[in-house]
């Protein structure tokens, strides 16, 4: 994956679902269309929940980086 520049970083490490998803939703509401949110998560179960959130809200997943014990999502607000 080429480097994606994020406009905001949301660190949810140490949080369990549903908190990372709720915080992601709230952070996206504060961004302008076209801006990118970087979400860092340690709870691997959040992957499917983030995908469902983006499908429901219509935002675009522009990248995912597997950081070993965690995962980082790059989401463009639409």
URGI-V976906 format. One record per residue. N is the residue number from 1. RES is the residue in three letters. OMEGA is omega in degrees with one decimal (none if undefined). D_CENTER is the distance of its C-alpha to the mean C-alpha in whole Angstrom. Layout:
# URGI-V976906
<<N & RES & OMEGA & D_CENTER> <N & RES & OMEGA & D_CENTER>>
This chain:
# URGI-V976906
<<1 & UNK & 174.8 & 16> <2 & UNK & -177.7 & 17> <3 & UNK & 176.9 & 15> <4 & UNK & 178.4 & 13> <5 & UNK & 179.7 & 13> <6 & UNK & 177.1 & 11> <7 & UNK & 179.6 & 12> <8 & UNK & 177.6 & 10> <9 & UNK & 176.5 & 9> <10 & UNK & -178.8 & 8> <11 & UNK & -179.8 & 9> <12 & UNK & 179.4 & 9> <13 & UNK & -179.9 & 12> <14 & UNK & 179.2 & 15> <15 & UNK & 176.9 & 13> <16 & UNK & 177.6 & 14> <17 & UNK & 14.2 & 13> <18 & UNK & -175.2 & 13> <19 & UNK & 179.5 & 12> <20 & UNK & -179.1 & 8> <21 & UNK & 178.9 & 8> <22 & UNK & 179.0 & 11> <23 & UNK & 176.5 & 9> <24 & UNK & 179.5 & 6> <25 & UNK & -179.3 & 9> <26 & UNK & 179.9 & 11> <27 & UNK & 178.9 & 9> <28 & UNK & 178.1 & 9> <29 & UNK & -178.9 & 12> <30 & UNK & -179.4 & 14> <31 & UNK & 174.5 & 13> <32 & UNK & 177.8 & 15> <33 & UNK & 179.3 & 15> <34 & UNK & 178.4 & 14> <35 & UNK & -175.9 & 12> <36 & UNK & 176.0 & 9> <37 & UNK & 174.7 & 6> <38 & UNK & -179.2 & 6> <39 & UNK & 178.6 & 4> <40 & UNK & -176.4 & 7> <41 & UNK & 175.1 & 8> <42 & UNK & 178.5 & 12> <43 & UNK & -175.8 & 12> <44 & UNK & -180.0 & 12> <45 & UNK & -178.2 & 13> <46 & UNK & -176.2 & 9> <47 & UNK & -178.7 & 9> <48 & UNK & 179.4 & 11> <49 & UNK & 176.8 & 10> <50 & UNK & 179.3 & 7> <51 & UNK & 179.1 & 9> <52 & UNK & 177.6 & 11> <53 & UNK & -178.9 & 10> <54 & UNK & 177.4 & 9> <55 & UNK & 179.9 & 12> <56 & UNK & -174.1 & 14> <57 & UNK & 177.2 & 13> <58 & UNK & 177.5 & 13> <59 & UNK & -173.3 & 10> <60 & UNK & 172.5 & 10> <61 & UNK & -175.6 & 8> <62 & UNK & 177.6 & 10> <63 & UNK & 176.0 & 9> <64 & UNK & 176.5 & 9> <65 & UNK & 177.4 & 11> <66 & UNK & -176.8 & 13> <67 & UNK & -179.2 & 14> <68 & UNK & -178.7 & 16> <69 & UNK & -178.3 & 16> <70 & UNK & -178.0 & 12> <71 & UNK & 177.4 & 9> <72 & UNK & 179.6 & 7> <73 & UNK & 174.4 & 4> <74 & UNK & -172.0 & 6> <75 & UNK & 176.9 & 6> <76 & UNK & 178.3 & 9> <77 & UNK & 177.6 & 10> <78 & UNK & none & 14>>
